[in-house]
Amino acid sequence: MQRKIITTADGSKTIHLPELNEHYHSKHGAINEAKHVFIKSGFDHVLSKNGSDSLDIMEMGFGTGLNAFITFLEAEKINVPIYYVGVEGYPVALSEAKLMNYPEMLAVKEKQPVFDAMHQSLWELPVDITSNFKLVKRKQFFADITDKNGFDLIYFDAFGARVQPELWTIEIFRKMYEALRSRGVLVTYSAKGSVRRAMQEVGFVVERLPGPPGKREMLRATKVES
């Protein structure tokens, strides 16, 4: 399948799959989307709500590593230890990752070695990217997730339901619900009604939030156990 590196509206790059007409990140701005959906609505929200001094995060769709890299930068600012699991069924090639311009666009070119280390680290093995950021990349399909009560936060960044509807089902969101601890949160760029209903069906309390540039709304789901 053909893969093109494109520049999004905020100057940051992403991967475009012309055959599917799908992008790894929003064409309206890869960095802007990541900061709004996953950092502001997820990372910042969970820290402020739960008062945690550390976070265990699982990303569904590790992709280019953008969400992991921005999470590292935000956690470093406030000295919060992070255990980060990136799940990816079809890993991005190292040669493609090297074409992403995220450290430059985020004005942290000195952190390029951190971004490189995230992509160069071996799959399936825990790696200390820094003393406060442990990364485990798992080459795994969403349907094979079996984690239980292990995470405070899930970044759900799969390809859209138009392209991969099987990733946005009750069965998958039940796995996400089970993987979260009580009061754990899942955030995603999607705001489809079918996605919201699937989340609610498995027990999530779901909020519609203002979306990133180019999208009117997004969803945040919280595991609330009686």
N, C-alpha and C positions, 0 to 999 in steps of 0.2 A: 504494500500500500504506500502510495506517495506521501511524503511528509515534507512540509515547507516550514521554514522559519520565517515568521512575519513580525512586524513591529506593530504593537497595539497603540491605542490613542494616547496613552500616557508616556510613550517612548520605550516601554519595556517590551521584551520579545516573548513570543510564545510559539507553540507548534500548531500548525494547521494541517488537517487531513482533508484535502480537497474532495476525495471520493465520498466522504461522509458529510462534507460541509460542516465539520466540527473543529472546535479549537480547544486546546488544553486549558486556556484561560480566556476571559472575556476580551473580545477585540476592542472593547471600549476602554480597556486599561487593565493589564494583568496585575500590576502591583496595586492599583486602586481597588480592584475586586478583592484581592487577598486581604488587604488591610481592613476593608469594610466588613466583609462576610466572616472571616475567620479570626481576625485579631479583635476588632472593635466589638463584634456581636458574639464572639465566642471566648477567646482568651481573656480579654479585659473583663467581660461579664462574669465569667466563672471566678476569677480572682477576687472581684469586688463582692460577689454574692456569697461565696463559700469561705472567704477569708483564709485560703490555703497558703501555705508557705512553700509548696511545691505542686507540680501538676504532672499527671500522667495523661498523655495525649495520643490518640490513634487517628491517623489520617487515612481515609479511604480514597486512594488515588494519589500516590506519592508524586507521580509525574515528573515535572521539571525540578522539583525540590523547592519551589518558590515559597510555599506555605511553611515548610520546615525552616527555611532560612530566615524568613521574617519573624517567625516565632522565636528562633534563637536570638535575633537582635533585640526583640522586645523583652525577652526574659533576662538578657544580659544587662539591660538598663536598670532593672529592679532587683537583680540578683536572686532570681527564682529558679531553683533546680528543676529541670525538665527531663522526663523520660518519654521519648517520642518514638512511636511505632508507625512506620510508613508502609502501608499495604499497597502493592502494585502487581497486577497480573501481567502487564507488558512493559517492563522497564524501559525507560528512555536510555538511549545509547550515550556513553560518556562523551562521544564526539558531538552529539547534539547538545548535551548539557553545557559543554564548553562554549557554545554559541549564545547562551543566555547572558544578558547584560545586567543581571539584577544587582550585583554589588555596585556597579557603576551608577545605575539609575537611583539606587538608594543612598548614594553618596557615602558608601562604606567600602571603597576599593581595597582598603587594607584588610577587609574580611574575606577577600577572594579565596584565600586558602581554606577558610571554613566551608564555603560553598563547594569548593573542589573536593574537600574531604568527605562531604556528605555523599557525593556521587562516586567517589573512589572506594569508599568503604565496602567491605564484603557484605553480601546478602546473608540473612539469617543469623548474623552474629552481632551481639551488642558491641557498640563502639563508643568510646568516650571522645566525642567531638571536642569538648572542653571538659573541665572538671565539673561543670554544672549542666552539661547537655549530653545525655546519653541517647544514641540513635540505634534503633533496630529496624532495618529494612527487611520486609518479608515479601518474597515473590509468592503471591497467594491470590486466589480468586475470592471475591466477596462471599460466594456461597459456601466457602470452606472455613469461614471464621467461626471459632468455637470459644472465644474469650468470655469469661464470666466475671462480672463485677470488678473489672480491672482498670477502668479509665474514668477520669473526671470529665473529659472532653473528647468529642469526636468531630473532626473536620470531614464532612461528607462531600467529596469533590469528584464524584464520578462523572463520566460523560453523561450528557443529558438523556432524559427519558425517550426522546425522539430516536436516539441512536442506540441506546442500550436500556430498553424498558425493563429488562429482567433485573436490573440493579436497583430499581425503585419500587420494590414490591413489599407486601406485608411480611413475607418470609425474610427478606433482607433486613428490614427495619426491626423485626423481632430479634435478630442477631445483634443489631446495634443496641437495642434496649438492654439485652442481657449482658452485653460487654461493658455497659456503664455502671458505675456505682450509683447508689441512691443520691438524688439531686444532680446527677451528671447531666451534661448538656451535649446535644448534637446541633451543629449549624450547617446549613447548606445554602447555596445560591438559588436553589429551585424554589418556586412558589406555586407549583401546579397543585390544583385541587386534589388530584388523585394521590399525590405524594403526601399532602397534609392528612388526607383520610387514612392512608396506610399507616402513618405514624400514630395517629389517634387510635387506630384499631388495636395496636399492640400495647397501648397504655401511656404513650407520651402525652404531655400537655404541650400544645403547639401554639406558638405565637407567630403572627405575621409581622414582619419588620420592614422598614424602608429598605429597598434594595440598593446595590452598588450602581455606579453610572451605567446607564443602558437598561436597567431593570427596575420595575416599579416596586417589587416586593421580594423578600426572601423569607426563609423559615428558620425558627429556632425551636427545638424540641427539648423538653426537660423530663427526666425520669423522676416521677413523683410516686413513691410507693406508700400505700396505706398502712 
